[in-house]
Amino acid sequence: MRKTLLSLAVLALAVSPAFGAGKYNRVVGPGEPAPTFSGIPAVMADKDTSLNLGDIKEDVVVVVFMANHCPVVVAYEDRVIDFVNAYKGKSVKVVGLCVNDNAQDKLPAIKERVKEKGYNYVYGYDESQAVGKAYGATNTPQFFVLDKTRTIRYTGAMDDSQNESKVTKNYLRDAVDAVLKGETVEVAETRAVGCGIGYKR
């Protein structure tokens, strides 16, 4: 028990404080340094690993807050997998994170879901919820695009419709393409729509 509490304390200290706020995010916004994180237990394919933002070498990092139990996340699973495939060979890294405190969303369930669905990106679980709080994450799925300097360039929804056949605006792809080209992200923030994240007090 003492070891677990110590680990969580170290994890909390590894998450940098928030810097500002955006239009839809009360904690951080576009143009602000992204909170860093390290030591997050994670799984990639069938292998255990850990998430450390500072160790990621790609020019663009997409952080997406997720939850296994959330039907909106389920609706977006294939789109995220397709997104990862579309950017293979480019300097883009997708990182999934869950901070919900229920059995369906904890690491054992995450491992099962990764194997069952064939996630092609790393998916971690932050029991302390420190990362979610530092990013001001409120919903799942909620996306953050970080550039090479780990500055937030976009935050919000992946696109403009949960129904894939009705999507007319691909916010995430547009943001990532702009960052890769060294251009300004035209739409830098949207409202994240999905299941609410339940934070412990």
C-alpha positions as CSV (number, residue, x, y, z in Angstrom):
1,M,0.0,0.0,0.0
2,R,2.8,2.4,1.0
3,K,4.6,1.6,-2.3
4,T,1.5,2.2,-4.3
5,L,0.9,5.6,-2.7
6,L,4.6,6.5,-3.3
7,S,4.3,5.6,-7.0
8,L,1.3,7.7,-7.4
9,A,3.0,10.6,-5.7
10,V,6.0,10.3,-8.0
11,L,3.6,10.2,-11.0
12,A,1.8,13.3,-9.9
13,L,5.1,15.1,-9.6
14,A,6.0,14.0,-13.1
15,V,3.0,15.9,-14.5
16,S,3.8,19.6,-15.1
17,P,1.3,22.2,-14.0
18,A,-1.2,23.8,-16.3
19,F,-0.3,27.1,-18.0
20,G,-3.4,28.8,-19.3
21,A,-6.8,28.2,-20.7
22,G,-8.6,28.0,-24.0
23,K,-12.0,28.8,-25.3
24,Y,-13.4,25.3,-24.4
25,N,-10.7,24.1,-22.0
26,R,-10.4,25.8,-18.6
27,V,-6.9,24.5,-18.0
28,V,-4.8,24.7,-21.1
29,G,-5.2,26.0,-24.6
30,P,-3.5,26.3,-28.0
31,G,-0.2,28.0,-27.9
32,E,0.5,26.8,-24.4
33,P,3.3,24.2,-23.4
34,A,1.8,20.8,-23.1
35,P,1.9,19.2,-19.6
36,T,4.5,16.5,-19.6
37,F,4.0,13.0,-18.1
38,S,6.1,10.0,-17.5
39,G,5.8,6.5,-15.9
40,I,2.3,5.8,-17.2
41,P,1.7,2.1,-17.4
42,A,0.6,1.2,-20.9
43,V,0.2,-1.5,-23.5
44,M,1.2,-1.6,-27.2
45,A,-0.2,-4.6,-29.1
46,D,0.4,-7.4,-26.6
47,K,3.4,-5.9,-24.9
48,D,3.5,-4.0,-21.6
49,T,5.3,-0.6,-21.8
50,S,5.2,2.8,-20.2
51,L,4.4,6.3,-21.5
52,N,6.9,9.1,-21.2
53,L,6.2,12.2,-23.3
54,G,9.9,13.2,-23.1
55,D,11.0,10.0,-24.8
56,I,8.8,10.4,-27.9
57,K,10.9,11.4,-30.9
58,E,8.2,12.2,-33.4
59,D,7.6,15.8,-34.5
60,V,3.9,15.6,-33.8
61,V,2.2,13.8,-30.8
62,V,-1.5,13.3,-30.7
63,V,-2.7,12.6,-27.2
64,V,-6.3,11.2,-27.0
65,F,-8.1,10.7,-23.7
66,M,-10.2,7.6,-24.0
67,A,-12.5,5.2,-22.0
68,N,-13.4,1.6,-22.8
69,H,-16.9,2.0,-21.4
70,C,-17.7,5.0,-23.5
71,P,-19.9,4.4,-26.6
72,V,-18.6,7.6,-28.3
73,V,-15.0,6.2,-28.0
74,V,-16.2,3.0,-29.5
75,A,-17.8,4.9,-32.4
76,Y,-14.4,6.5,-33.0
77,E,-12.1,3.4,-32.5
78,D,-11.9,2.6,-36.2
79,R,-11.4,6.2,-37.2
80,V,-8.4,6.5,-34.8
81,I,-6.9,3.2,-36.1
82,D,-7.4,4.5,-39.7
83,F,-5.7,7.8,-38.7
84,V,-2.7,6.0,-37.3
85,N,-2.4,3.9,-40.6
86,A,-2.8,7.1,-42.7
87,Y,0.2,8.7,-41.0
88,K,2.6,5.7,-41.1
89,G,6.0,6.8,-42.3
90,K,5.4,10.3,-41.1
91,S,6.7,11.8,-37.9
92,V,3.4,11.4,-36.0
93,K,2.8,9.5,-32.7
94,V,-0.6,8.7,-31.3
95,V,-0.9,8.1,-27.6
96,G,-4.1,6.9,-25.9
97,L,-4.7,7.7,-22.2
98,C,-7.5,6.7,-19.8
99,V,-7.9,8.2,-16.4
100,N,-11.4,6.9,-15.4
101,D,-11.7,5.2,-12.1
102,N,-13.9,2.1,-12.9
103,A,-13.1,-1.5,-13.6
104,Q,-14.1,-1.3,-17.3
105,D,-11.4,1.4,-17.9
106,K,-8.5,0.2,-15.8
107,L,-5.3,-1.4,-17.2
108,P,-6.4,-5.0,-17.2
109,A,-9.5,-4.1,-19.3
110,I,-7.4,-1.8,-21.5
111,K,-5.1,-4.8,-22.3
112,E,-8.1,-6.9,-23.3
113,R,-9.6,-4.1,-25.5
114,V,-6.3,-3.5,-27.2
115,K,-6.0,-7.1,-28.1
116,E,-9.6,-7.5,-29.0
117,K,-9.8,-4.5,-31.3
118,G,-6.3,-4.5,-32.6
119,Y,-5.3,-1.0,-31.5
120,N,-2.2,0.1,-33.5
121,Y,-1.0,2.7,-31.0
122,V,0.1,2.8,-27.4
123,Y,-2.7,3.0,-24.7
124,G,-2.0,3.9,-21.1
125,Y,-3.8,4.2,-17.8
126,D,-3.2,6.9,-15.3
127,E,-4.7,5.8,-12.0
128,S,-3.8,9.1,-10.3
129,Q,-5.8,11.1,-12.9
130,A,-3.0,13.7,-12.7
131,V,-2.5,13.8,-16.5
132,G,-6.2,14.3,-17.2
133,K,-6.4,17.1,-14.8
134,A,-3.2,18.8,-16.1
135,Y,-4.6,18.7,-19.6
136,G,-8.1,19.8,-18.5
137,A,-9.6,16.7,-20.2
138,T,-13.3,16.6,-19.6
139,N,-14.6,14.1,-22.2
140,T,-13.8,11.0,-24.1
141,P,-12.6,11.0,-26.7
142,Q,-10.7,14.3,-26.5
143,F,-7.7,15.1,-28.7
144,F,-4.6,17.2,-28.2
145,V,-2.1,17.9,-31.0
146,L,1.4,18.7,-29.8
147,D,4.2,20.0,-32.1
148,K,7.9,19.3,-32.0
149,T,8.4,21.8,-29.1
150,R,5.5,20.1,-27.3
151,T,3.3,23.1,-27.6
152,I,-0.4,22.5,-27.9
153,R,-1.5,23.3,-31.4
154,Y,-5.0,21.8,-31.3
155,T,-7.5,20.5,-28.7
156,G,-11.0,19.2,-29.0
157,A,-12.9,16.7,-31.2
158,M,-11.6,14.5,-34.0
159,D,-14.2,15.7,-36.4
160,D,-17.7,17.2,-36.6
161,S,-19.9,14.2,-36.3
162,Q,-20.1,10.9,-34.3
163,N,-21.7,9.5,-37.4
164,E,-18.8,8.9,-39.8
165,S,-20.9,9.2,-42.9
166,K,-21.9,12.7,-41.9
167,V,-18.4,14.1,-41.2
168,T,-17.7,17.3,-43.1
169,K,-14.8,18.7,-41.1
170,N,-11.7,16.7,-40.1
171,Y,-10.3,18.9,-37.3
172,L,-7.6,16.5,-36.2
173,R,-6.3,15.6,-39.6
174,D,-6.3,19.3,-40.7
175,A,-4.4,20.3,-37.5
176,V,-1.8,17.5,-37.9
177,D,-1.3,18.3,-41.6
178,A,-0.8,22.0,-40.8
179,V,1.8,21.2,-38.0
180,L,3.7,18.8,-40.3
181,K,3.9,21.6,-42.9
182,G,4.9,24.2,-40.4
183,E,1.7,26.1,-41.0
184,T,-0.8,27.8,-38.7
185,V,-3.7,25.5,-37.6
186,E,-6.8,27.2,-38.9
187,V,-9.2,25.7,-36.3
188,A,-7.1,25.3,-33.2
189,E,-9.8,24.5,-30.7
190,T,-13.2,22.8,-30.8
191,R,-15.6,21.5,-28.1
192,A,-14.9,17.9,-27.1
193,V,-18.0,15.8,-27.3
194,G,-18.4,12.4,-25.6
195,C,-18.7,10.8,-22.2
196,G,-17.7,12.9,-19.2
197,I,-14.6,11.9,-17.3
198,G,-15.3,11.1,-13.7
199,Y,-12.6,12.6,-11.5
200,K,-12.0,11.5,-7.9
201,R,-11.8,14.3,-5.3
